[in-house]
Amino acid sequence: MTQLMEQAIQRLRSVPETEQDRLAQFLLNELAEDERWAASTAAHAQALEQRVSDILADDARGLCEPLDPDSL
């Protein structure tokens, strides 16, 4: 376990149990979501690579509009 994780766990020990459970559930959900994302990305790697290639080719041909953050 990393030193930073050890620090986080040490701080959690001083938090009320209900808050510990809430934070633990949040962390478990995040880990599960990361695992789902990794599995999905791996399962669709070829399609994703093709899509990125298509977008880059479209951009090189000037077919993509620049993103204006102020208009979002």
C-alpha positions as CSV (number, residue, x, y, z in Angstrom):
1,M,0.0,0.0,0.0
2,T,1.3,3.5,-0.8
3,Q,2.2,6.0,1.8
4,L,-0.5,8.3,0.5
5,M,-3.1,5.6,0.9
6,E,-1.8,4.9,4.4
7,Q,-2.3,8.6,5.3
8,A,-5.9,8.5,3.9
9,I,-6.7,5.4,6.0
10,Q,-5.2,7.0,9.1
11,R,-7.4,10.1,8.6
12,L,-10.5,7.9,8.0
13,R,-10.0,6.3,11.4
14,S,-10.9,9.6,13.0
15,V,-14.1,10.0,11.0
16,P,-17.5,8.7,12.3
17,E,-18.4,5.2,11.2
18,T,-21.3,6.3,9.0
19,E,-19.0,8.7,7.1
20,Q,-16.4,5.9,6.8
21,D,-19.0,3.7,5.3
22,R,-20.1,6.4,2.9
23,L,-16.6,7.1,1.8
24,A,-15.8,3.4,1.5
25,Q,-18.8,2.8,-0.7
26,F,-17.8,5.8,-2.9
27,L,-14.3,4.3,-3.3
28,L,-15.6,0.8,-4.1
29,N,-18.0,2.3,-6.7
30,E,-15.1,4.2,-8.3
31,L,-12.9,1.1,-8.4
32,A,-15.7,-0.9,-10.0
33,E,-16.4,1.8,-12.6
34,D,-12.7,1.9,-13.4
35,E,-12.7,-1.9,-13.9
36,R,-15.8,-1.6,-16.2
37,W,-14.2,1.2,-18.2
38,A,-11.0,-0.8,-18.7
39,A,-12.9,-4.0,-19.7
40,S,-15.0,-2.1,-22.1
41,T,-12.1,-0.2,-23.6
42,A,-10.1,-3.5,-24.0
43,A,-13.1,-5.2,-25.6
44,H,-13.6,-2.4,-28.1
45,A,-10.0,-1.4,-28.7
46,Q,-10.0,-1.9,-32.4
47,A,-13.2,0.0,-33.0
48,L,-11.9,2.9,-30.8
49,E,-8.6,3.0,-32.6
50,Q,-10.4,3.1,-35.9
51,R,-12.7,5.9,-34.7
52,V,-9.7,8.0,-33.5
53,S,-8.0,7.5,-36.9
54,D,-11.1,8.6,-38.7
55,I,-11.4,11.7,-36.6
56,L,-7.7,12.6,-37.0
57,A,-8.0,12.1,-40.8
58,D,-11.2,14.3,-40.8
59,D,-9.3,17.0,-38.8
60,A,-6.3,16.8,-41.2
61,R,-8.7,17.4,-44.1
62,G,-10.2,20.4,-42.3
63,L,-13.6,18.8,-41.7
64,C,-13.7,19.4,-37.9
65,E,-14.8,22.6,-36.4
66,P,-12.6,24.2,-33.7
67,L,-13.9,23.9,-30.2
68,D,-14.8,27.2,-28.6
69,P,-14.9,26.8,-24.8
70,D,-16.8,30.1,-24.4
71,S,-19.7,28.7,-26.5
72,L,-20.1,25.5,-24.4
